[in-house]
């Protein structure tokens, strides 16, 4: 289960170490975000329909 702001406040108040706990939670959160972004990029590449969208540097049609 992921720690929430309430959990970090409860833990930090019992140990009086807000900065180290918040720093660890920020690093874990950044890891989740980067992992999810990477996963979504791979999914986008796998399910991309040729000629539609901008996946893998594909250029969308231009209105002239």
Rosetta blueprint (number, residue, H / E / L):
1 X L
2 X L
3 X L
4 X L
5 X H
6 X H
7 X H
8 X H
9 X H
10 X H
11 X H
12 X H
13 X H
14 X H
15 X H
16 X L
17 X L
18 X H
19 X H
20 X H
21 X H
22 X H
23 X H
24 X H
25 X H
26 X H
27 X H
28 X H
29 X H
30 X H
31 X H
32 X H
33 X H
34 X H
35 X H
36 X H
37 X H
38 X H
39 X H
40 X H
41 X H
42 X H
43 X H
44 X H
45 X H
46 X H
47 X H
48 X L
49 X L
50 X L
51 X L
52 X L
53 X L
54 X L
55 X H
56 X H
57 X H
58 X L
59 X L
60 X L
61 X L
62 X L
63 X L
64 X L
